[in-house]
Amino acid sequence: MPLSALLEGDFFNSYIKTGNLAMISENHPDTDNMYVLKNGVLRLELPRELYERTGLVGKPIRDTGRKHIKTRYAIEIELRLSSMVHGKKGFERIVWAFENVLNNPVSWLFHDFNEVSASTDDSKETLPLSRHHPTNVTSQATMIDAAVITLPMSLYTMTEAAASNIDEDDYLALLEWLSLVVLDSPRILPNDKIDPYLCQYEVPGGDSALATDIVVLSWRGFIMAEWVTNFYLKLLVAIRKQHRGWFALSASSFKTEAIEAAEGYTLLTLPSSNAELQAAESLPAHGTMNMEYILWEMTSGSDVQP
């Protein structure tokens, strides 16, 4: 599907002007043309030669090459402006650039926030997207139930009140352990006996680490941030009601920028102390309670910061 198709007829009017969708091209930032569309704003990331040929106005951006030589440019186009209609000079310039310069077909990830999940196959075939023959993909949960792993002692003893006393090395050790849980690594199994010459990883806490069972849920796909937020809030309410311990949520994003772009995060929610739980239970239904957590945010071209 070429860029010019975004500006055609029903697709432009239904999805971009009045709709609510997100699209990401399959290309890799820093080496390829990269296109991202969300909230009506189309971002184009291009090498200098193509940027100059388009005749569109953008700004230089950082890349992984030489710092003081600008080789890539970003163009942001607000397609929901009233001036973005066929016949207007500025809009026709964009159409010309898409048809004559940026005219190669591109594979996209596409998500329509307004689409009803229960839509039938027949109704989906009448949508403007159907003429481009999309492949529909449903993200299904993968569950590892009651997996026995080695748990750092700090997660047994840590509460919201004690979290501020942890030093940076302990924060990073916890992040590394949580990352291995996500990867389903055998390094965190109680019976792991790998040759130390091949891997010297040790679960934080060493001999004091305990074997326990956990449940791991994972989804893979083009999942929106709003869905992740709602899932986290529902999980938080369910676990706090049952007075359960810690839980963690990790999310990784599709890379859309080469430098200083958010690539993912891990959120570790800590168990409350008994006193904090009792205080929460005494709150009215509309009451609120302070909550502490550890958040690691990963960005490209920078260090991990808790």
N, C-alpha and C positions, 0 to 999 in steps of 0.2 A: 504494500500500500504506500504510494508516494505522498509526500507532504501536501501536494496540491489537492489531494482527495479530502483533506481536512476542511478545505474552503469551499467545497461543492455542495450546493443545494440543501437537501434534507439533513445531511450529516452536519454541516456547519450550523444550521438553524436549530436542529433538535438536540445535538450533543454539546455544542460549544456555546452558542448564544444563550440558550435557555436551559440547557441540561447541566449535569454535574458528573463529570467523568475525569479519569486520570489515565494518561498514556505515557509509556516509556519506550523508546526505540531500543533495539537489541544491541546497538553498537557500544563500543567501549570508550569512555571518556579519555582524553589525552592523546588518543591515536586515531579515532574515527569521528565522523559527524555524530553528534549526540543530540537527541531531541526529547524534550519532556514537556508534557501538557497537563496542567492542573489549574482548577479554578479560573479557566478561561485565559490563562497566561501560557504562551508557548515560548519555551526557552530553546534556542539553537546554540550549540557550541561547535565552532568551526575552525579549521586551520586558516591561517592568514590569507592564503591564495583564494580560497573559496569565499571567504568573508568579503574580500575586496570586489569580487565578481558579482556578488549579490546586489550591491548598491544599497544595502540596508545599514542602519545605524546601530552600532553596538559598542562594547567596551572591551579592552584587553583583559585577559584573566591569567592567573598563575597556572603554570603547568609543571611537569616534572623535569623539564629541560633547564636551560640556562636561565638564571633568575632575571637578568636585566634585558633579555631579548624576548619580546612579545611575539609568540608564534601562534597563539590561539585567541579567539574572540568569542564573546557571548552576546547574543541578541535576544532581547525579551520583548515579546509582542503581546499586548493586551487585546485579545480578540473580541472582548465584550464591549469595547468602547463603541459609542454611537457612530463614530467615523469609520468603523470597520464594516463597510458594506460595499458591494460591487458598484463600480462607477466612481467611487472616491479615488482621488489620485494616489494617496498613500496606500490604500488597500490594493489597488491595481499594481503598484510596485511590488508588493509582497507576492501577489499572484504570479507576476512575471518571474520573480526570483525562484519561486517554487517550480514553475513549469520549464524554465530554461537553464537554471544552474543546479538547484537542489532537486533534481528530477529522478533520482534513482529510487526504485522501490525499496521499502524498509519493512522489516518485521517488527511488530509492536506487541507490547503487553497492554491490554485494554481492560478497564474496569468502569462500569456504569453504575454510579451510586443510586440512580433512580430506577434501575431495572428490578422488577419484582422477581424474586427467586422462583416463584411458582409458575412463571410464564411457560406456556406450552411451546413445543418445538415449532408449531405452526405460527404462533404469534411472534416468535423470535425471527422467523424468516421474513417478516414484513418490516423489520427494523432497518434503518439506513445502513447499519454495519453489515447486514447479511450479503450485500452485493460484493463484499470483499472476501467472502468465504472464510470466516473466522473459525478457529478451533476452540470449542468451549472446554474449559478446564475447571473442575471443582476441587478445591483443596480439602482433603480429608485428614482427620486427625490420626496420628500414629501414637499409640500408647504403649509404654513399657511399664507394666504394673508389678509392684513389689520387687523391683530389682535390688539385689543385695550389693551394696557398695561400702567403701570405707569412708566414713564421715569425719571431717576435722572436728576435734574436740571443741574448738571455738564456737561452732554452730550449736553445740549442746549448751554452752554456758553463756553465750552472748544474748543480751536483751537490748531493747532500745536505750535503756539508761547506760549500758556498758559500752555501746558502740563507739562513743567519742574517745575512748581510751585506747583504741587500736591504732598502731602505727602504720605507715604507708606500706611497708613490706608485707604486713599481715593482710592489708586490703588486696594487694596484688596477688598474694598466695591464694586468697579466697576466690578471686576472679579466675585464676588459672584452674582451680579445682572445678568451679562451676562450668567453665568452658569444656573441660574433659567430660563432665556429665552430659552436656549437650551433644558432644561428639560420640557418646557411648563408648568411651575409651576403656580398654581393659586395664589401664594403669591404676584405676581407682577400685579395682576389685580386691576383696580381702585376700584371695589366693594368688594374686599376681606375682610371678616369680621371674620376671624378665631379667636378662643378664644386665648388670649395671654398666657394662661397657657400651651397650646399645642405648640405654635410657637410665638416667639417674634421678628421675622424678620420684618424689616422696610426698605422700599426702600430708598436708600441714598438721603438725602435732606429733608426727612420727609414731612411736609406740603407743601414745595415748589416744590415737585415732580409733574410733569405734566402728564396728560393722553394723549397718542398719539397712532397712528397706525404704525405698522411695518410689514415687510414681512420676513418670516423665511423659508429658504430652507435647507433641510437636506438630506443627503445620508447615507446609512448604508451598509457596505460591506468591501471587501478587496480592498481598493482604494489606488493607488500608490501616492507617494509624488509628482511626476512630474505632475500628473493630478491636484492635489490640488494647486500647484504653478501656473499652467497655468490658472486655474479658477480664482484665486485671481487677477492675472494681468489683465485679461479681465474685471473683475468686477471693478477693480480700474480705468481703462481707461473709462469705461462706466459711472461711477458715477462722476468722475472728469469732464467729458465733459458736464454733465448736471448740474454741480455746486451743486450737492447734498451734504448732510451732512456726518455724520460718518457712518461707517459700520464695522462689526466685523466678523471674521472667526475663528471658533474653530475646532480642529481636535484631535481625540483621537487615539492612536496607540494600536495595539495588544501587550500585555505584553510578551516580549521575554527574559527578564533578571529580576532577583529578586531585585537587588539593583542598584541604580544610572542609571537606564535606562530611556530614554525619554518616557513618557507616553502620552504626548499631549501638545498642546499649544493653546493659544487664542491670536489673533492679532486684536487689535482695531486701525483702521485707522481714524485719526482725520480730521475734515473739515479744509480746508485752509481759512485764512482770505481773505478779498476782495483784499487786496494789493497783496497777494501771487497768487491769481487766475489771476489777471491782468498781473502779471509778467509771469505766465505760458502761457497765451494766446499770449504774445508777442514773445515767443520762436519760433525758426524755427522748422520745422517738425522733424528734427533729434535732437533737443535740449533736455536737461534733466533738471529736477527740483528736488531739494531736498525734501524729504518727511519724516515726522516724524510720529511715531506710538508708541503704547504701546504694548509690547509683554510679555505675561506670559508663561513661560515654566514649565511644571510639570514633575518632575522626581521621581521615586520611591525611598523611603528612604531618601528624602530631602525636604526642605521647598520650597514653591512656591516663585519665585523671579521675580518681574517685570523688 
